[in-house]
C-alpha cells in the first residue's frame, strides 16, 4: 500500500480494509489491519521508506503467513516461476489457517505448526498437472535450471544423465553408521562430560589423535602423530563438523551442540548432512566435487583421465587464476579434494598402480570408482546442488 498510494490515503484504506474483512467474517485479519503493529509499520514508513520496508518484513515474518523453510524444501531468494507460484500457494494456505484461528502466531509451537501446514500444502496432489505436487514442480524446475546453466556440452550431458535420480531424496545406506563412523567418533568425543580436551593451540589432545588414527587407519608412519595438524583426515572431519554446527569450541574444550546431539543418535540424518559437505566448504571445491562426482558416476576412471576431462569444463565455467587458466598440476591438486573427502567415508573403490620390479615401469594405472554406498553419497551431494535453494543468479 505505501508504494502505490499517497500517505494521506493510508488511514482510510486501512480502515476500509478492516471493515471489509469484518463483513467477510475474517475478524482475526481485521484486527491485524487495525493493530498497533500495522500503525507502527506505516509510521516508520512515513519517516523512511527503507526502514518501513524492514519493519514490514519483521512484522510479516512473525505473522504466520510467511512460508518457512522445512526439511522438505528450503526457499530460495531467487525463484523460478513454479517456485514463486508454490510460495504464493503456501502463503495462501497459511493465511487461511491464521484467518480460521487454526494457526495463532505467538502461541507455543506455532512455528512447528506452520511448518506442518507448509509441508501439507507442498505435498498435496494437484489437479494440474494431475498427480504432481508443488514440491515436485519446484524440484523439477530447479534441476532443469541446473542442467541448463552448464556452459560446456559434456558438463550438461553429465548433469542430464543423472537428473531423474535427483528428483527425490537419496536414501541413506542400510547401515549408515559405518559410513559416518569418523564423524560419529568425533561427536562422541565432544559429547563427553565437560567436552573434549584441546591443546593450547586448540587442536585435539594427542591421546585423542592417536586413538583416531589407530581406529581408522589414518597413519602409515612408524612414529605416532604428535598433533591433529598432522592428520588431515581428522582436521577435515572436525572442520566439517564445525561448518555443520555439530560442535563448537569454548576455550580449550570442544563441545557437542544440540544439533550435534540430535544427529549423533540418528545416523541416517547424520549421513545426509555429511553427504552434502565437501573437504573445505569453499565454492571452488563445491564445483570440483560436482565434476569429479559426475565423472565417477559414469564409471571407473584413471586419475590422469579424470583431471584431463574436467579441465575444459572448469575453464568453461569461468574458473581461472590471476595468471590465467588453471594448470594441469593445479587441476590435479583440486581434483584430489573430493577424493580425499570421500575416501574418509569409504565411498571409493581404488585400484593402485602396479610397477615392474627392477625397471620401475608402470604396468597398470591408478583407477577410481564409486562403491555402491559411495554412489549414494555422490548423488545426495549432487541433489543438494541441483535441487537446493538458489541465492545467486549464476550458480
Secondary structure, DSSP 8 states (H G I E B T S, - for coil): -TTTS-GGGHHHHHHHHHHHHHHTT-HHHHHHHTSHHHHHHHHHHHH-HHHHHHHHHHHHHTSS-S----SS----SS--HHHHHHHHHHHHHHHHHHHTTSS-TTSTTHHHHHHHHHHHHHHS--TTTTT--HHHHHHHHHHHHHHHT--SHHHHHHHHHHGGGGSS-----TTHHHHTHHHHHHHHHHHSTT-EEB-TTS-B-HHHHHHHHHHHT---SSS--SSGGG-HHHHHHHHHHHHTTSEEEETTEEEE-HHHHHHHT-HHHHHHHHHT--SS--HHHHHHHHHHHHHHHT--EEHHHHHHHHHHHHHHTT--BTTBS--HHHHHHHHHHHHHHHHHTT-EEEE--EE-TTT--EEE--EEEE-HHHHHHHHHHHHHHHHS---SS--
